[in-house]
Amino acid sequence: MGRVVLVTGVARQLAGRFVRRVQREADVDRVVGVDAVRPAHHLGGATFVQADLRQPVIGTVLAEHGVDTVVHLDVNATPLHPRGSVGALKETNVIGTMQLLGACQKAPSVRRLVLKSSTGVYGSAPRDPAVFDEATPPKALPSGGFAKDVVEVEGYARGFARRRPDVSVTVLRFAHVLGPTVDSPMSGYFSLPVLPTVLGYDPRLQFVHEDDAVEVLRRAAGEPARGTYNAGTFNIAGDGVLLLSQCARRLGRPTVPIPLPALRWGGSLLRSVGASDLSPEQVRMLTHGRVVRTAQMRELLGFEPRYSTADALHAFARSRPQGLLPPEGVGRAVDRVAAQLAPDQARARNEEEPHHHG
């Protein structure tokens, strides 16, 4: 009998691609795809089970199919649909992971768990080290949003590994995944006609091409190759680093530098350049950036990305409409920002000034 692989979050493009890829593995007998909503894309010969991870039914699915490998991809930064609830997303990330790991703990057939995490666990702070490795603690723990979710999710995975030492647990901390099909906060930001940036900052960024993301998941889900070891926590990023200003030039997107307080508070200002409000987490990333070391990915996991950070950005750029706006369009956008900057800055100053009581 070959392996039985269960994959969560298969309504997303990346998970759908992974499902189709892992079916081609010689030692894989069956693939079971799970999601609360039916995927719009095909899953090849995989069995699709419509199930909400927040409900205990996932335990029945594991037992029914005799699953031995679980690849948990349903940990996401953006709702599947533009009008999706952020609250439901957080619940799926955190409560869904708790339910899934609780079910895995009780399933004797489970032998391997792969968790899709994010380099967001390191946060983005002014006094961060130049490069994070897997053992570097964050200077400030993320206080909210997706980064806080992945910190909690990784905590549950560590607890599970202690309770089931017979299960091989692999945590993959991905830098921003980019490519033609992936939907993420960074792809949304780079798709804006004008990129709001933080005045006085030019953060360093790393990306992973979606093809490499699928391939490293495949490797982590399989038996380790000779001389490699695929249990543990690994940073996953393409070679090289790009400054945000370099990204903007390569995408053909004009930038509008905005003072940090105005960017934090200026919702109407951001909407004027085509952005919905940036999350506090995104603002920190656009201020301080983040770079991770990937030595363990190469040395222990034995994975060498085919695409660099620059290649991943190039693939994303090719899949999107040409960036360069006509000059009059840029001018109008900048004028709108300038008109709104003054009141937004004043409001931000008032918020930050201490109040004196007479």
C-alpha positions, 0 to 999 in steps of 0.5 A: 500500500502506498501513502495516503496524503491529506491536504487542507485548504485546497480551494486555494491555487497553491494548495490545488497545484500541490495536490495535482503534483503530489499525486504523481509521486510513485509512493503515493496511493491516494490524495484527499483534499479538504476545504470548507468550500469547493475549489474552482480548479480541478484536483486531478484524481484526488478525493475532495471532502468538503469539511470545515476544519473548525468542526470535529468532523476532520477526525472522521476524515483522517480515520476513514481514509487511513491518512498517514501524511498531513500537509496543512496549507489552510493557514492564510493571510487573506480571505479566499474571496475579496469580501470574506470575513477576516474573523472567519479567516483567523478562526480557520487559521487558529481554531482550525489548526487546533482541531486538525492537530487534535484529530491527528493526535488521536489518529494512529495512522498519521506519521508525518505532518507538514505545516505551511508557516511564514517568516512573519513569525519574526515580525518587523521591528527597528532593531531587528537583526540584519538576517533571521535564522530559525533560532532567532527570537523576534524583537517584538512578538507580533501583536495581531493579524496573520503574523500572530496567527502563525506564531500561535499555529507554530506553538500548537505544532510544537505541542503536537510534536511533544505529544506524538514524538513518533510523528515527523513534524516539518514547519516551513516558514515561507517568505512572500510567495509570488507568481502568476496564480498566488493571491497574497497581501504582497501580490495585492500591494504590488498590483496597485497602480501606485505603490504607497511607501514609507517616507525615509525607508527602503526595506529589504525583501525576499520572495519565493516563486510559487513553483519552488513553494510546491516543490519544497512542500512535495519534498517535505511531505515525502521520505527524506532523501539520503543525507537529508533530514526533513523534520524541524523548522526551515526558512524558505526563500529564493536567493538574493534580496531586493529593496522595495525601490528596486521592486517598484522599478522592475514592476514599472510602478510609481511610488508615493512616499508617505510619512509613517504616521499618515500611512498608519492613520490615513485610510482615505489617503490609501484608498485614493491610490487604489489600496484598501487600508494596509494592515499594521503588519504590512506597514511594518514590513514596508518600513523595516522589511525582513531577511532570513537565512536559508542555510538549513533549507539547503543543508538539512532539507537538501532543497535548492530553489530554482528561482531567485527573489528577483526571478519570482518578482519577474514571474509575478510582473509578467503575469500582471498588466504593464505597470507604467501608468500614463504620466497624467494618471500618476500626476492625478494620483499624487495630487490626490495624495498631497491634498489629503496628506495635510489633514491626515498628518495633523490627525496623526500628530494629535493622536500621538501627542500626550494630553495634558490635564490642567 
